[in-house]
Amino acid sequence: MSHVQQVNRMHYRGAAYRSLDRWTSYWHQIDYVRKVAPTTVLEIGLGEGVVTRKLQWDGITVTTADIAEDLQPDVVASVTNLPLDTDSFDLVLAAEILEHIPFAEVPKALSEIARVARKHVVISVPHPGWVFSLTFKLPLMRRTSFLCKIPFFWKEHVFNGEHYWELGKRGYTMRRFLSLAQDAGLTLMVTQSYADDPAHQFFLFSVRS
């Protein structure tokens, strides 16, 4: 199935991409990449390029892939069909990408991501729910945050023009998503949501050889 570009480059200049939540999401994406110190990264879905530029400033060689030609990615391609060699990159980053394709195509996308990654994969997807969080800072101690989230497991997701599915809603359980990742050759290392970005779930996988 060929995928259609859902938004144009002006979309990334809107208010949603100037919000604190969006910038904390960028921070977590960068932090997950840094944790495993790759030399080469494939970023699928470059958006406005914030993460790409920061990783490049860190000395990482970044290749970008996107179906949107107007974003001028290095590779114009869908996540379900990457015209790249197997084991091409130390790490593949796919942040807020998979929800933009029908869930039936997620196994193919995960397999393609695992195929081109040598060592690690970082993925984030929307994970909405009722959120209860607490953040506090005491003298001589680091800032501490607690997060409790009740996913909208009773809600049926309705395509909104961009998201075909969202994690935690009816039929899209964490267990099901992780099972698909495992079938694609990915081994879970870390998964977490954060009090400063509770709407997303982050995953760090290693790639099975």
QUISULGI-V112983 format. One line per field, one symbol per residue. ss: DSSP state (H for helix, E for strand, L for the rest). Layout:
# QUISULGI-V112983
ss=???
This chain:
# QUISULGI-V112983
ss=LLLLLLLLHHHHHLHHHHLHHHHHHHHHHHHHHHHHLLLEEEEELLLLLHHHHHHHHLLLEEEEEELLHHHLLLEELELLELLLLLLLEEEEEEELLHHHLLHHHHHHHHHHHHHHEEEEEEEEEELLEEEEEEEELLLLLLLEEEEEEEELLLLLLLLLLLLLLLLLLLLLLHHHHHHHHHHLLEEEEEEEEELLEEEEEEEEEEELL
